């Protein structure tokens, strides 16, 4: 077996192992969602979480009490609050970020997507706005001193790596450099 095939095989094994860890984290995770009984975007977020393998139980009682009890500041508040494996999830946090949180297990209160940004899970539509997922490390932490856990920007330019043969070609060609 040549080196390239062995490398691809090793990378595949690592990828499947990581997928197994993420799947195991989800399989044991039940998400308790506290929301208004009439909120359509909350119901869509619940569907988003289920689509990503989570078991979800909803409580149609609103979220102000559970938000306060969980240590989530109103400055990062949204329309629903969820609890999963000891973490609070405030608002329209994408499921991959929750999966990452459960895998990494940082010392934190949880994650938040303040307000209800267009384009976030449950808020899909014709418009998408940039938004951040915040990692809340302390009780009652505000937006201004929270850590950005992930950024979503539909307008950001995506850069793709050069094809391998083009990279090799660029390295071997001569380039005149100015001093």
GROMACS elastic network, one bead per residue, 0.5 to 0.9 nm:
[ bonds ]
;  ai    aj funct       b0    kb
    1     4     6  0.83095   500
    1     5     6  0.64522   500
    1     6     6  0.65998   500
    2     5     6  0.56181   500
    2     6     6  0.64151   500
    2     7     6  0.87748   500
    3     6     6  0.51113   500
    3     7     6  0.60592   500
    3     8     6  0.86210   500
    4     7     6  0.50811   500
    4     8     6  0.62119   500
    4     9     6  0.85765   500
    5     8     6  0.50917   500
    5     9     6  0.60791   500
    5    10     6  0.85763   500
    6     9     6  0.50159   500
    6    10     6  0.61069   500
    6    11     6  0.85760   500
    7    10     6  0.51062   500
    7    11     6  0.61280   500
    7    12     6  0.85605   500
    8    11     6  0.50753   500
    8    12     6  0.61131   500
    8    13     6  0.86673   500
    9    12     6  0.51015   500
    9    13     6  0.62967   500
    9    14     6  0.87599   500
   10    13     6  0.51558   500
   10    14     6  0.63241   500
   10    15     6  0.86763   500
   11    14     6  0.51437   500
   11    15     6  0.61393   500
   11    16     6  0.86707   500
   12    15     6  0.50458   500
   12    16     6  0.61626   500
   12    17     6  0.85194   500
   13    16     6  0.52260   500
   13    17     6  0.61232   500
   13    18     6  0.86891   500
   14    17     6  0.50338   500
   14    18     6  0.62112   500
   14    19     6  0.85655   500
   15    18     6  0.52077   500
   15    19     6  0.61533   500
   15    20     6  0.86227   500
   16    20     6  0.61499   500
   16    21     6  0.87630   500
   17    20     6  0.50420   500
   17    21     6  0.64329   500
   17    22     6  0.88209   500
   18    21     6  0.50736   500
   18    22     6  0.62852   500
   18    23     6  0.85156   500
   19    22     6  0.51408   500
   19    23     6  0.59983   500
   19    24     6  0.84640   500
   20    23     6  0.50117   500
   20    24     6  0.59831   500
   20    25     6  0.85719   500
   21    24     6  0.50761   500
   21    25     6  0.62504   500
   21    26     6  0.87412   500
   21   103     6  0.73730   500
   22    25     6  0.51150   500
   22    26     6  0.63604   500
   22    27     6  0.86620   500
   22    99     6  0.64632   500
   22   100     6  0.76980   500
   22   102     6  0.81368   500
   22   103     6  0.64169   500
   23    26     6  0.51101   500
   23    27     6  0.60161   500
   23    28     6  0.88150   500
   23    53     6  0.79879   500
   23    99     6  0.85940   500
   24    27     6  0.50446   500
   24    28     6  0.65282   500
   24    29     6  0.86864   500
   25    28     6  0.57417   500
   25    29     6  0.63670   500
   25    99     6  0.71570   500
   25   102     6  0.63423   500
   25   103     6  0.65551   500
   26    30     6  0.80120   500
   26    52     6  0.83200   500
   26    53     6  0.62552   500
   26    54     6  0.57250   500
   26    55     6  0.82474   500
   26    99     6  0.68780   500
   26   102     6  0.80936   500
   27    30     6  0.81747   500
   27    53     6  0.70952   500
   27    54     6  0.68584   500
   27    55     6  0.79146   500
   28    54     6  0.84031   500
   28    55     6  0.85402   500
   28    85     6  0.86772   500
   29    54     6  0.63014   500
   29    55     6  0.66984   500
   29    56     6  0.86995   500
   29    84     6  0.63518   500
   29    85     6  0.63771   500
   29   102     6  0.87327   500
   30    54     6  0.62634   500
   30    56     6  0.56611   500
   30    57     6  0.72620   500
   30    83     6  0.82949   500
   30    84     6  0.61037   500
   30    85     6  0.75637   500
   31    46     6  0.89881   500
   31    49     6  0.84161   500
   31    54     6  0.68143   500
   31    55     6  0.61373   500
   31    57     6  0.61907   500
   31    58     6  0.82646   500
   31    82     6  0.62699   500
   31    83     6  0.56958   500
   31    85     6  0.79990   500
   32    55     6  0.87182   500
   32    56     6  0.60185   500
   32    58     6  0.58984   500
   32    59     6  0.73418   500
   32    81     6  0.83141   500
   32    82     6  0.52714   500
   32    83     6  0.51323   500
   32    84     6  0.65818   500
   33    42     6  0.87931   500
   33    46     6  0.77923   500
   33    56     6  0.71249   500
   33    57     6  0.61354   500
   33    59     6  0.59370   500
   33    60     6  0.82840   500
   33    63     6  0.84883   500
   33    80     6  0.68823   500
   33    81     6  0.58419   500
   33    83     6  0.66119   500
   33    84     6  0.89727   500
   33    89     6  0.88781   500
   34    57     6  0.88048   500
   34    58     6  0.60958   500
   34    60     6  0.61083   500
   34    61     6  0.63121   500
   34    62     6  0.56936   500
   34    63     6  0.50867   500
   34    64     6  0.87862   500
   34    66     6  0.73241   500
   34    67     6  0.88665   500
   34    79     6  0.89260   500
   34    80     6  0.56790   500
   34    81     6  0.53111   500
   34    82     6  0.60303   500
   34    83     6  0.85130   500
   35    38     6  0.84678   500
   35    39     6  0.72445   500
   35    42     6  0.67337   500
   35    43     6  0.86491   500
   35    58     6  0.73362   500
   35    59     6  0.62944   500
   35    60     6  0.51579   500
   35    61     6  0.59695   500
   35    63     6  0.54064   500
   35    79     6  0.66917   500
   35    81     6  0.68164   500
   35    82     6  0.86024   500
   36    39     6  0.54487   500
   36    40     6  0.89755   500
   36    42     6  0.79111   500
   36    59     6  0.81493   500
   36    60     6  0.51290   500
   36    61     6  0.58091   500
   36    63     6  0.73742   500
   36    79     6  0.77324   500
   36    80     6  0.75355   500
   37    40     6  0.85152   500
   37    42     6  0.89352   500
   37    43     6  0.88236   500
   37    59     6  0.81400   500
   37    61     6  0.70072   500
   37    62     6  0.75601   500
   38    42     6  0.87273   500
   38    43     6  0.87795   500
   38    60     6  0.83628   500
   39    42     6  0.54758   500
   39    43     6  0.66586   500
   39    79     6  0.79801   500
   39    80     6  0.89708   500
   40    43     6  0.51712   500
   40    44     6  0.63715   500
   40    45     6  0.87972   500
   40   122     6  0.81498   500
   41    45     6  0.62310   500
   41    46     6  0.86513   500
   41    79     6  0.85242   500
   41    92     6  0.87242   500
   41   116     6  0.89229   500
   41   121     6  0.84085   500
   41   123     6  0.59662   500
   41   124     6  0.88338   500
   42    45     6  0.50424   500
   42    46     6  0.62568   500
   42    47     6  0.87075   500
   42    79     6  0.70987   500
   42    80     6  0.64789   500
   42    91     6  0.83299   500
   42    92     6  0.80287   500
   42   122     6  0.64692   500
   42   123     6  0.87922   500
   43    46     6  0.50349   500
   43    47     6  0.63494   500
   43    48     6  0.86951   500
   43    58     6  0.89628   500
   43   122     6  0.74240   500
   44    47     6  0.50144   500
   44    48     6  0.62194   500
   44    49     6  0.87704   500
   44   121     6  0.73847   500
   44   123     6  0.77945   500
   45    49     6  0.62843   500
   45    50     6  0.86446   500
   45    91     6  0.87002   500
   45    92     6  0.65620   500
   45    93     6  0.84624   500
   45    94     6  0.85091   500
   45   120     6  0.89333   500
   45   121     6  0.56535   500
   45   123     6  0.80400   500
   46    49     6  0.51629   500
   46    50     6  0.62803   500
   46    51     6  0.85945   500
   46    56     6  0.68605   500
   46    57     6  0.87237   500
   46    58     6  0.81251   500
   46   122     6  0.79974   500
   47    50     6  0.50276   500
   47    51     6  0.60124   500
   47    52     6  0.86643   500
   47    56     6  0.86897   500
   47   122     6  0.82094   500
   48    51     6  0.50501   500
   48    52     6  0.64924   500
   48    94     6  0.80806   500
   48    95     6  0.72208   500
   48   121     6  0.65842   500
   48   122     6  0.71178   500
   49    52     6  0.51505   500
   49    53     6  0.67014   500
   49    54     6  0.56145   500
   49    55     6  0.78873   500
   49    56     6  0.73882   500
   49    94     6  0.80621   500
   49    95     6  0.57984   500
   49   121     6  0.89448   500
   50    53     6  0.51571   500
   50    55     6  0.61446   500
   50    56     6  0.65762   500
   51    54     6  0.73667   500
   51    95     6  0.89846   500
   52    95     6  0.65098   500
   52    96     6  0.80340   500
   54    95     6  0.87845   500
   58    82     6  0.88586   500
   59    62     6  0.77059   500
   59    63     6  0.89798   500
   60    63     6  0.86545   500
   62    65     6  0.77472   500
   62    66     6  0.83913   500
   62    79     6  0.81207   500
   62    80     6  0.72050   500
   62    81     6  0.86038   500
   63    66     6  0.54076   500
   63    67     6  0.58135   500
   63    68     6  0.85358   500
   63    78     6  0.87807   500
   63    79     6  0.71776   500
   63    80     6  0.55989   500
   63    81     6  0.57370   500
   63    82     6  0.86837   500
   64    67     6  0.51650   500
   64    68     6  0.62616   500
   64    69     6  0.86285   500
   64    74     6  0.87335   500
   64    77     6  0.89104   500
   64    79     6  0.89650   500
   64    80     6  0.85442   500
   64    81     6  0.83838   500
   65    68     6  0.52928   500
   65    69     6  0.60937   500
   65    70     6  0.85338   500
   66    70     6  0.58871   500
   66    71     6  0.85640   500
   66    72     6  0.86710   500
   66    81     6  0.70715   500
   66    82     6  0.85801   500
   67    70     6  0.52065   500
   67    71     6  0.64150   500
   67    72     6  0.52493   500
   67    73     6  0.75227   500
   67    74     6  0.79994   500
   67    77     6  0.78798   500
   67    80     6  0.84705   500
   67    81     6  0.62058   500
   67    82     6  0.86999   500
   67    88     6  0.81267   500
   67    90     6  0.77835   500
   68    71     6  0.52708   500
   68    72     6  0.57670   500
   68    73     6  0.70374   500
   68    74     6  0.80422   500
   68   140     6  0.83113   500
   69    72     6  0.76867   500
   70    83     6  0.85698   500
   70    87     6  0.84333   500
   70    88     6  0.64540   500
   70   109     6  0.75080   500
   70   139     6  0.76816   500
   70   140     6  0.88515   500
   71    88     6  0.84569   500
   71   109     6  0.71584   500
   71   138     6  0.77596   500
   71   140     6  0.51188   500
   71   141     6  0.80247   500
   72    75     6  0.83475   500
   72    76     6  0.70926   500
   72    77     6  0.72350   500
   72    88     6  0.78055   500
   72    90     6  0.76557   500
   72   109     6  0.77990   500
   72   110     6  0.85315   500
   72   112     6  0.85085   500
   72   136     6  0.80657   500
   72   138     6  0.87927   500
   72   139     6  0.62818   500
   72   140     6  0.51795   500
   72   141     6  0.70286   500
   72   142     6  0.85231   500
   73    76     6  0.57245   500
   73    77     6  0.65609   500
   73   139     6  0.74588   500
   73   141     6  0.59490   500
   73   142     6  0.61102   500
   73   143     6  0.86158   500
   74    78     6  0.81714   500
   74   114     6  0.89618   500
   74   140     6  0.79815   500
   74   142     6  0.80221   500
   75    78     6  0.89733   500
   75   114     6  0.74343   500
   75   115     6  0.88551   500
   75   140     6  0.86765   500
   75   141     6  0.83330   500
   75   142     6  0.56886   500
   75   143     6  0.63120   500
   76    90     6  0.76758   500
   76    91     6  0.86599   500
   76   112     6  0.64835   500
   76   113     6  0.69512   500
   76   115     6  0.70410   500
   76   134     6  0.86232   500
   76   141     6  0.82714   500
   76   142     6  0.64172   500
   76   143     6  0.59071   500
   77    80     6  0.82001   500
   77    81     6  0.84646   500
   77    90     6  0.65354   500
   77    91     6  0.70133   500
   77   112     6  0.76145   500
   77   113     6  0.77763   500
   77   114     6  0.52648   500
   77   115     6  0.61231   500
   78    81     6  0.75203   500
   78    90     6  0.62732   500
   78    92     6  0.77858   500
   78   112     6  0.82481   500
   78   113     6  0.72655   500
   78   114     6  0.54921   500
   78   116     6  0.63144   500
   79    90     6  0.80098   500
   79    91     6  0.60152   500
   79    92     6  0.84451   500
   79   115     6  0.74447   500
   79   116     6  0.74492   500
   80    89     6  0.85010   500
   80    90     6  0.62435   500
   80    91     6  0.53337   500
   80    92     6  0.80306   500
   81    88     6  0.68739   500
   81    89     6  0.57356   500
   81    91     6  0.60864   500
   81   112     6  0.89814   500
   82    87     6  0.82245   500
   82    88     6  0.56590   500
   82    90     6  0.63121   500
   82    91     6  0.80264   500
   83    86     6  0.66124   500
   83    87     6  0.56259   500
   83    89     6  0.60661   500
   83    90     6  0.87478   500
   83   110     6  0.87878   500
   84    87     6  0.52894   500
   84    88     6  0.65339   500
   84    89     6  0.75437   500
   84    98     6  0.88301   500
   84   102     6  0.85771   500
   85    88     6  0.85993   500
   85   102     6  0.75616   500
   86   109     6  0.80457   500
   86   110     6  0.83567   500
   87   101     6  0.87586   500
   87   102     6  0.85974   500
   87   108     6  0.74408   500
   87   109     6  0.56238   500
   87   111     6  0.77615   500
   88   109     6  0.60607   500
   88   111     6  0.64935   500
   88   112     6  0.81650   500
   89    92     6  0.83930   500
   89    93     6  0.70082   500
   89    98     6  0.79102   500
   89   109     6  0.85988   500
   89   110     6  0.56403   500
   89   112     6  0.57779   500
   89   113     6  0.84097   500
   90    93     6  0.70628   500
   90   110     6  0.78758   500
   90   111     6  0.62102   500
   90   113     6  0.62262   500
   90   114     6  0.73660   500
   91   111     6  0.85896   500
   91   112     6  0.59441   500
   91   113     6  0.52177   500
   91   114     6  0.64000   500
   91   115     6  0.71731   500
   91   116     6  0.70875   500
   92    95     6  0.89912   500
   92   112     6  0.76261   500
   92   113     6  0.56969   500
   92   114     6  0.80346   500
   92   115     6  0.84542   500
   92   116     6  0.67938   500
   92   117     6  0.79331   500
   92   120     6  0.59977   500
   92   121     6  0.56753   500
   92   122     6  0.66776   500
   92   123     6  0.77902   500
   92   133     6  0.88873   500
   93    96     6  0.85489   500
   93    97     6  0.68952   500
   93    98     6  0.72353   500
   93   111     6  0.72352   500
   93   112     6  0.63876   500
   93   113     6  0.56160   500
   93   120     6  0.73579   500
   93   121     6  0.69786   500
   93   133     6  0.65829   500
   94    97     6  0.55823   500
   94    98     6  0.68068   500
   94   113     6  0.89572   500
   94   120     6  0.70866   500
   94   121     6  0.58905   500
   94   133     6  0.84105   500
   95    98     6  0.50083   500
   95    99     6  0.61521   500
   95   100     6  0.85683   500
   95   121     6  0.83361   500
   96   100     6  0.61190   500
   96   101     6  0.85834   500
   97   101     6  0.61248   500
   97   102     6  0.86508   500
   97   111     6  0.84073   500
   97   133     6  0.80583   500
   97   149     6  0.81276   500
   97   150     6  0.75954   500
   98   102     6  0.62162   500
   98   103     6  0.85729   500
   98   110     6  0.89770   500
   98   111     6  0.77716   500
   99   102     6  0.51849   500
   99   103     6  0.61891   500
   99   104     6  0.86524   500
  100   103     6  0.50297   500
  100   104     6  0.60025   500
  100   105     6  0.82470   500
  101   104     6  0.52333   500
  101   105     6  0.56354   500
  101   106     6  0.69860   500
  101   110     6  0.80873   500
  101   111     6  0.82327   500
  102   105     6  0.52709   500
  102   106     6  0.83239   500
  103   106     6  0.88241   500
  105   108     6  0.82084   500
  106   110     6  0.88111   500
  106   137     6  0.85091   500
  107   110     6  0.86922   500
  107   137     6  0.66348   500
  107   138     6  0.89362   500
  108   111     6  0.83292   500
  108   135     6  0.71689   500
  108   136     6  0.58255   500
  108   138     6  0.64027   500
  108   139     6  0.86981   500
  109   135     6  0.78550   500
  109   136     6  0.54637   500
  109   137     6  0.54728   500
  109   138     6  0.60673   500
  109   139     6  0.65915   500
  110   134     6  0.83750   500
  110   135     6  0.60177   500
  110   136     6  0.53959   500
  110   137     6  0.71330   500
  110   138     6  0.89269   500
  111   133     6  0.66210   500
  111   134     6  0.54658   500
  111   136     6  0.58491   500
  111   137     6  0.88914   500
  111   149     6  0.80120   500
  112   132     6  0.84959   500
  112   133     6  0.57150   500
  112   134     6  0.50972   500
  112   135     6  0.66869   500
  112   136     6  0.72870   500
  113   116     6  0.74291   500
  113   117     6  0.79648   500
  113   120     6  0.87614   500
  113   131     6  0.75250   500
  113   132     6  0.64454   500
  113   133     6  0.50312   500
  113   134     6  0.63287   500
  114   117     6  0.78128   500
  114   131     6  0.86430   500
  114   132     6  0.83136   500
  114   133     6  0.80779   500
  114   134     6  0.82570   500
  114   143     6  0.81107   500
  116   119     6  0.89797   500
  116   120     6  0.75994   500
  116   122     6  0.89848   500
  116   123     6  0.71176   500
  117   120     6  0.58530   500
  117   123     6  0.68603   500
  117   128     6  0.76538   500
  117   129     6  0.62938   500
  117   130     6  0.76647   500
  117   131     6  0.66016   500
  118   121     6  0.86504   500
  118   122     6  0.87636   500
  118   123     6  0.52531   500
  118   124     6  0.62447   500
  118   125     6  0.70996   500
  118   126     6  0.85731   500
  118   127     6  0.60132   500
  118   129     6  0.53847   500
  118   130     6  0.82222   500
  118   131     6  0.87140   500
  119   122     6  0.78399   500
  119   123     6  0.53128   500
  119   125     6  0.64146   500
  119   126     6  0.81726   500
  119   127     6  0.63610   500
  119   129     6  0.60838   500
  119   130     6  0.81314   500
  119   131     6  0.88743   500
  119   154     6  0.85491   500
  120   123     6  0.51694   500
  120   124     6  0.61479   500
  120   128     6  0.75440   500
  120   129     6  0.82032   500
  120   130     6  0.89177   500
  120   131     6  0.80157   500
  120   152     6  0.85670   500
  121   124     6  0.62881   500
  123   128     6  0.86761   500
  124   127     6  0.74828   500
  124   128     6  0.73654   500
  125   128     6  0.72264   500
  128   153     6  0.83283   500
  128   154     6  0.65810   500
  128   155     6  0.88500   500
  129   152     6  0.82743   500
  129   153     6  0.68361   500
  129   154     6  0.68104   500
  129   155     6  0.83330   500
  130   151     6  0.76017   500
  130   152     6  0.54285   500
  130   154     6  0.62510   500
  130   155     6  0.76118   500
  130   156     6  0.89130   500
  131   150     6  0.87702   500
  131   151     6  0.61750   500
  131   152     6  0.53488   500
  131   153     6  0.65525   500
  132   148     6  0.63785   500
  132   149     6  0.73638   500
  132   150     6  0.58431   500
  132   152     6  0.60663   500
  132   153     6  0.85061   500
  133   147     6  0.85966   500
  133   148     6  0.60129   500
  133   149     6  0.54255   500
  133   150     6  0.51172   500
  133   151     6  0.63027   500
  133   152     6  0.80404   500
  134   143     6  0.77305   500
  134   146     6  0.60565   500
  134   147     6  0.55771   500
  134   149     6  0.52069   500
  134   150     6  0.71484   500
  134   151     6  0.89047   500
  135   146     6  0.61018   500
  135   147     6  0.51275   500
  135   148     6  0.60546   500
  135   149     6  0.53957   500
  135   150     6  0.87069   500
  136   139     6  0.75181   500
  136   140     6  0.84013   500
  136   141     6  0.62833   500
  136   142     6  0.83098   500
  136   143     6  0.87908   500
  136   145     6  0.87993   500
  136   146     6  0.56312   500
  136   147     6  0.67604   500
  136   148     6  0.89623   500
  137   141     6  0.73418   500
  137   146     6  0.72983   500
  137   147     6  0.79015   500
  138   141     6  0.56083   500
  138   146     6  0.87128   500
  141   144     6  0.83220   500
  141   145     6  0.67257   500
  141   146     6  0.64172   500
  142   145     6  0.57590   500
  142   146     6  0.62240   500
  143   146     6  0.52899   500
  143   147     6  0.84069   500
  144   147     6  0.86288   500
  148   151     6  0.72087   500
  152   156     6  0.85906   500
  153   156     6  0.54569   500
  153   157     6  0.89657   500
  154   157     6  0.84062   500
  155   158     6  0.88869   500
  160   163     6  0.88921   500
  161   164     6  0.84689   500
  161   167     6  0.89000   500
  162   165     6  0.81902   500
  162   166     6  0.62419   500
  162   167     6  0.60395   500
  163   166     6  0.53040   500
  163   167     6  0.63366   500
  163   168     6  0.88238   500
  164   167     6  0.50962   500
  164   168     6  0.62682   500
  164   169     6  0.85578   500
  165   168     6  0.51524   500
  165   169     6  0.60962   500
  165   170     6  0.86293   500
  166   170     6  0.60663   500
  166   171     6  0.85761   500
  167   170     6  0.51231   500
  167   171     6  0.62411   500
  167   172     6  0.87574   500
  168   171     6  0.51467   500
  168   172     6  0.62892   500
  168   173     6  0.87122   500
  169   172     6  0.53265   500
  169   173     6  0.61923   500
  170   173     6  0.54360   500
  170   174     6  0.82455   500
  170   175     6  0.89909   500
  171   174     6  0.79525   500
